[in-house]
Amino acid sequence: MRPMQTPRLIWNARLSRSALLRQWRTRAVFWCGAIAVGLVAVAFAEGCDWAIHAHARFIARWPLAAPVITPLSFMLVIWTTRRFAPGARGSGIPQAIAALDLPEAASRSRLLSPRIALAKIALTLLALLGGASVGREGPTVHVGASIMDALGRIPRFPYAYLRRALVLAGGAAGLAAAFNTPIAGIVFAVEEMARSLEERTTGTLLTAVILAGVVSTALLGNYAYFGVANAHLPTLQAWLAVPLCGVSGGLAGGLFATALIAGGRRLAASAEQRPLSLALALGLMVALFGLLSHGATYGTGYDQARSLLTGQGDPGLLFPVYKWLATLGSYLTGMPGGIFSPSLATGAGLGADLARLVPQAPLQTMVVLGMAGYFTGVTQTPLTGAVIVMEMVDDHALVLPMLATAFLALAVSRLVCKQQIYRALALPFLQPPPA
């Protein structure tokens, strides 16, 4: 009996070594991909900051050039996107969500690829250089998912759940590195992108987010995205800020999501038949709001939100209205660019405006709750809304008020907008391409 067992034992040992090798190969792909996502996210962030400041310097010198520069840049971005990288249009989060539901590699290639990732970065930079009101966080999610998906094709993972985990981890790592908010990256992956989390992918997701966050922190430092806020609710009367910001943020955010979804559908024919004319018209609209706001609506809105949180500036009473409209106009062109940062800036302006109604609450508190309420109203992801704001302002004192504001905003937003924005925007990408 003993000689008969020897070949079987040898065979089992070989199988164990083979399985161990595959396991470490899988880990290596995830680790390398996460580090690459972190590096690209940092470089992308630096490029976006340069583009925003370059546009601001130009407009400060020649403010009346905006009605020329912005429409022309919009037309160039749209023409380039449609001609060379149609998969790069829009935020990028809908593409990542759609890719999770596409089992075939060929179908995913229409949405995730190195070429699309490079185009996403270049075209978002060009859009910001022209004065578009877009963010870089959605594009970074798209780029992160594309990088991980591309690396996953090298070893040809045999299991569908591993290929799906790559896209999920890449998107989460992209958000974590973009905002330096690792917890929000994980929460967003579960709450928005996946809506569920398999036990087999939990460790890889966490590892990818941690590695991408470590790279971002090593290169940029352990910073809070909007700086450190010392927000609090000192009295019982100050708690009026929670329902006020929750209802107002949910209503304004829900209206934005409804306008974006409905507007995109109504303008679909024009975007297909006369894309440059649409880009010209919307570019003129964005330039107009830029002039009315003295340049405050251009770019991501980071500087305006930070100035409100730190008390170093006030973009004006109508800033949230102008930013709301400028972001809507920018996105409806179909150009690459996200709505995360513009939504946070709009919410900050909304909270600052509402502060006049609740003098018992500090301005910083109203700004923070306004950000959480409006962001949740737009995305209908309350946990992400509360956690991302908490990490970006490095303030844990308002965790419960932020959660209460976010869930109240969710309830109000759902009354206004029946569809979740990213799920609605992902539907066209799930349809087969025209023959």
C-alpha positions, -999 to +999 in steps of 0.1 A: +000+000+000+028+024+008+044+024-027+009+031-042+005+063-021+038+079-029+028+092-064-005+105-050+013+124-022+037+138-048+008+149-070-010+165-041+021+184-031+025+197-066-012+208-066-007+226-033+024+244-047+005+254-078-025+267-058-001+286-035+016+301-066-017+312-081-027+327-048+005+348-045+002+358-082-033+371-075-021+391-045+008+405-065-015+418-092-038+435-066-008+450-048+009+463-079-024+476-092-032+495-060+003+511-059-001+521-095-035+536-089-021+556-060+007+570-081-016+579-110-041+595-086-015+617-071-001+628-105-037+634-117-045+655-087-014+677-092-022+681-129-058+691-121-046+717-096-022+731-122-050+733-148-074+751-124-049+776-113-037+782-149-072+790-160-078+812-129-046+833-137-057+837-173-092+848-165-080+871-137-060+889-164-085+887-192-119+881-176-139+889-208-121+861-227-142+835-208-171+835-234-145+826-260-122+803-242-148+781-224-170+773-254-141+766-276-125+743-251-158+725-246-161+719-283-125+706-285-130+683-255-163+669-270-148+665-305-117+647-291-138+625-268-162+614-295-135+609-321-109+590-301-123+578-267-161+577-265-158+554-234-141+583-215-172+606-215-189+616-183-180+609-147-165+574-151-183+560-121-212+548-143-187+530-165-171+513-135-205+502-122-216+489-156-183+470-159-191+451-127-222+437-144-205+428-177-189+393-176-173+393-210-138+409-213-147+423-247-177+441-234-156+456-205-130+468-230-155+494-242-156+509-207-122+500-191-088+501-208-055+518-206-064+539-236-096+551-220-077+558-187-052+580-205-079+598-224-099+604-192-069+621-176-060+642-205-095+653-214-104+661-178-073+683-176-083+700-208-119+706-195-106+722-163-081+743-182-111+756-202-131+765-171-155+735-168-172+729-135-162+693-131-143+672-105-115+647-108-127+621-083-152+603-106-125+601-134-100+588-108-124+560-100-127+552-137-089+553-141-084+531-111-109+505-123-092+506-158-057+500-144-068+471-122-088+455-150-059+458-174-035+442-149-060+414-143-060+404-179-023+396-178-025+364-156-060+357-170-078+351-137-101+321-141-127+332-116-153+358-124-155+371-089-117+379-090-121+399-122-151+417-106-131+423-074-103+439-095-127+465-109-143+471-075-109+475-057-095+497-085-125+521-082-123+522-044-086+527-044-090+556-069-114+574-046-093+568-015-062+582-032-080+611-048-095+624-016-070+608+009-101+592+024-095+554+027-126+547+048-148+566+023-133+546-005-144+513+011-178+526+020-184+540-015-173+506-030-199+488-009-227+514-009-226+526-045-205+505-068-212+469-056-243+472-034-229+440-019-196+426-009-185+390-013-165+376+016-138+364-008-131+399-021-131+417+012-094+413+020-083+423-015-105+454-015-092+465+019-056+459+008-060+478-024-075+508-007-048+508+020-019+506-005-033+533-027-039+555+004-003+548+016+011+559-017-010+591-017+000+599+019+037+592+013+038+616-017+014+643-005+015+640+033-012+630+058-035+659+050-072+666+053-086+675+019-104+706+030-083+713+061-092+707+097-126+719+108-136+725+144-174+722+139-198+715+167-234+721+178-231+740+211-268+743+221-300+725+216-313+753+193-282+747+171-295+712+163-320+730+140-291+729+115-296+692+110-332+692+096-325+725+078-294+712+060-309+677+055-341+689+039-325+717+019-296+695+008-318+666-002-342+689-021-314+708-040-294+676-046-324+656-057-334+684-082-298+683-096-299+646-101-333+648-117-322+676-140-291+658-150-308+625-157-338+640-175-317+666-193-293+640-205-322+620-220-338+650-236-305+662-251-294+628-263-306+634-298-289+668-300-257+654-284-256+627-311-265+649-341-251+683-332-225+676-304-204+707-311-233+730-312-245+717-279-210+721-264-209+757-277-242+766-262-235+750-228-200+764-228-214+799-232-238+792-203-209+781-180-189+811-190-218+834-181-221+819-146-184+823-143-186+860-150-216+865-127-197+847-099-164+865-105-148+832-115-160+812-084-179+786-105-149+775-126-131+742-117-138+718-090-149+743-063-122+732-039-109+767-032-144+781-025-153+752-002-121+755+017-124+793+021-159+788+036-147+762+060-117+782+071-136+815+072-110+831+048-135+840+021-171+840+009-179+834-028-213+851-024-249+844-016-257+831-051-226+809-054-245+776-048-270+785-074-244+794-100-223+763-092-254+741-094-261+754-129-225+755-141-220+719-130-252+708-147-242+726-179-207+711-179-219+675-174-246+677-200-220+683-227-208+647-222-173+658-214-151+637-191-154+650-155-171+642-122-196+658-099-181+649-065-160+680-058-186+704-074-213+689-053-193+693-021-186+729-031-223+736-038-232+720-005-207+742+013-222+773-003-257+761+006-247+755+042-232+790+044-263+806+031-285+787+056-263+798+084-282+831+085-313+811+096-295+793+125-273+819+143-268+795+172-248+771+150-212+781+140-206+788+103-182+759+100-209+735+113-234+747+087-209+743+059-200+708+069-237+697+073-245+715+040-218+694+023-231+662+037-267+670+030-263+681-006-238+654-016-262+628-003-291+645-021-272+641-054-258+606-050-283+591-025-254+574-007-258+587+029-230+566+045-205+578+018-217+614+022-212+614+059-179+595+060-163+614+031-170+648+046-159+636+080-125+624+066-120+655+044-124+679+073-108+656+098-136+662+124-153+634+142-173+656+166-202+659+141-204+622+131-240+617+145-253+651+132-237+644+098-253+609+096-287+623+107-284+651+080-274+626+053-302+601+060-328+630+061-314+643+028-317+608+014-354+606+023-361+640+007-340+633-024-359+601-031-392+621-031-377+643-058-356+618-078-368+582-080-336+570-097-302+568-081-280+590-103-251+567-110-273+537-116-294+557-141-262+569-159-248+534-160-278+520-180-267+532-214-233+515-210-250+482-203-266+483-238-248+466-266-230+489-291-249+497-323-240+472-351 
